[in-house]
Amino acid sequence: MGTTLQTPKAARYAPTELKENEIMIAATCEPFTEFLQTQLGLEEGEVPIPGEWANVGNTTGALALRLGLLSVEQIDHILESQETNGHGKFFGEIAVELGFANQDQIERLLEIQRLNRQLELGEQLVLSGRTDLNGLLCNLQQFHQQNQK
């Protein structure tokens, strides 16, 4: 008899399941989107809408894995905990509760996540010819200087 391989929970997400994150992505990028609209003179309809695959690889868990903060097993444990008794809790909250990460690490991870989302929006603008890479980087730097905590 053969063994059945189980796919880790962290790898089971299809793009249709990520659609609910589009609102979160838009909210995360909204100040940067407004900044770019002003800087580049974009009308509302000229701002790219996140695609079906937006945020793939940019979830908190995926970033934590890619950056070596969490293992696949830890991510599976967090997701399982979130499913069974963590309704309403964010991934990072559970990671801290379980002792897999500290609050500072989660806050830095969320900053990286915001930056990645801003870069993705900028990449779409570069791809569409609305700006070039140097323009994007200059605008990103200016935005972050104006919006430092």
C-alpha positions in Angstrom: 0.0 0.0 0.0 1.2 3.5 -0.8 1.3 6.4 1.5 -0.8 9.5 1.0 1.1 12.8 1.0 -0.7 15.6 2.8 -0.2 19.1 1.5 0.6 21.5 4.3 -2.2 23.9 5.1 0.2 26.7 4.2 0.2 25.5 0.6 -3.5 24.9 0.1 -4.7 28.4 -0.8 -6.2 28.9 -4.2 -6.5 32.3 -5.8 -10.2 32.3 -5.4 -9.7 32.1 -1.6 -7.5 35.1 -1.7 -10.1 37.4 -3.4 -11.4 38.4 0.1 -8.0 39.9 0.7 -8.4 42.3 -2.2 -10.2 44.8 0.1 -7.4 44.4 2.6 -4.8 45.0 -0.1 -6.6 48.1 -1.3 -6.9 49.4 2.2 -3.2 48.8 2.9 -2.2 50.6 -0.3 -4.8 53.4 -0.2 -2.6 56.2 1.2 0.2 55.2 -1.3 -2.4 54.9 -4.1 -3.7 58.4 -3.4 -0.1 59.7 -3.2 0.7 58.2 -6.6 -2.5 59.5 -8.1 -1.5 63.0 -7.1 2.2 62.6 -8.1 1.4 61.0 -11.5 -1.8 62.8 -12.3 -3.8 59.6 -12.5 -7.6 59.5 -12.8 -9.6 57.0 -10.6 -9.9 54.6 -13.6 -6.2 54.6 -14.3 -5.2 53.1 -11.0 -4.6 49.3 -11.4 -7.0 47.0 -9.6 -5.2 44.1 -7.8 -5.4 41.0 -10.0 -6.5 37.5 -9.1 -3.1 36.5 -7.9 -2.3 39.7 -6.0 -1.0 39.0 -2.5 0.1 35.4 -3.4 3.3 35.0 -1.6 2.7 38.1 0.4 0.6 36.8 3.2 2.1 37.1 6.7 2.8 33.4 6.8 4.4 33.2 3.4 6.6 36.2 4.2 7.6 34.7 7.6 8.5 31.5 5.8 10.4 33.1 3.0 12.4 35.3 5.4 13.2 32.4 7.7 11.1 33.6 10.7 8.8 30.6 10.8 8.9 27.0 9.6 6.2 25.3 7.5 5.3 23.3 10.6 4.9 26.4 12.7 2.7 28.1 10.0 0.5 24.9 9.8 0.2 25.0 13.6 -0.8 28.7 13.5 -3.4 28.1 10.7 -4.8 25.1 12.5 -5.1 27.1 15.7 -6.8 29.9 13.7 -9.3 27.5 12.3 -10.2 25.8 15.5 -10.2 28.4 18.2 -8.7 31.6 16.8 -11.6 33.1 14.9 -11.2 36.8 14.7 -7.5 36.6 15.6 -4.8 37.7 13.1 -2.1 35.3 12.0 0.6 37.4 13.8 -1.3 37.5 17.1 -1.5 33.7 17.2 2.2 33.4 16.2 3.1 35.6 19.3 0.7 33.7 21.6 2.3 30.4 20.6 5.8 31.8 21.2 6.9 31.4 17.5 7.6 35.2 17.1 7.7 38.3 19.2 5.6 41.4 18.7 8.5 43.4 17.2 9.1 40.7 14.6 5.4 40.7 13.6 5.3 44.5 13.3 8.4 44.4 11.1 6.9 41.7 9.0 3.7 43.7 8.6 5.8 46.7 7.5 7.5 44.5 4.9 4.1 43.3 3.8 2.9 46.9 3.3 6.0 47.7 1.3 5.5 44.6 -0.9 1.9 45.7 -1.6 3.0 49.2 -2.5 5.7 47.8 -4.8 3.2 45.5 -6.5 1.0 48.5 -7.2 4.0 50.4 -8.5 5.1 47.5 -10.7 1.6 47.5 -12.3 2.1 51.2 -13.1 5.5 50.6 -14.5 4.2 47.7 -16.6 1.4 49.9 -18.0 3.8 52.7 -18.8 2.4 55.2 -16.3 5.8 55.6 -14.7 9.3 54.1 -15.0 11.3 52.3 -12.3 13.3 55.3 -11.3 10.1 57.3 -10.9 8.5 54.6 -8.8 11.5 54.4 -6.5 11.6 58.2 -6.1 7.9 58.3 -5.3 8.2 55.4 -2.9 11.0 57.1 -1.1 9.2 60.4 -0.9 6.0 58.7 0.3 7.9 56.9 3.1 9.7 60.1 4.2 6.4 61.9 4.5 4.7 59.1 6.3 7.3 57.9 8.8 5.9 56.9 12.2 
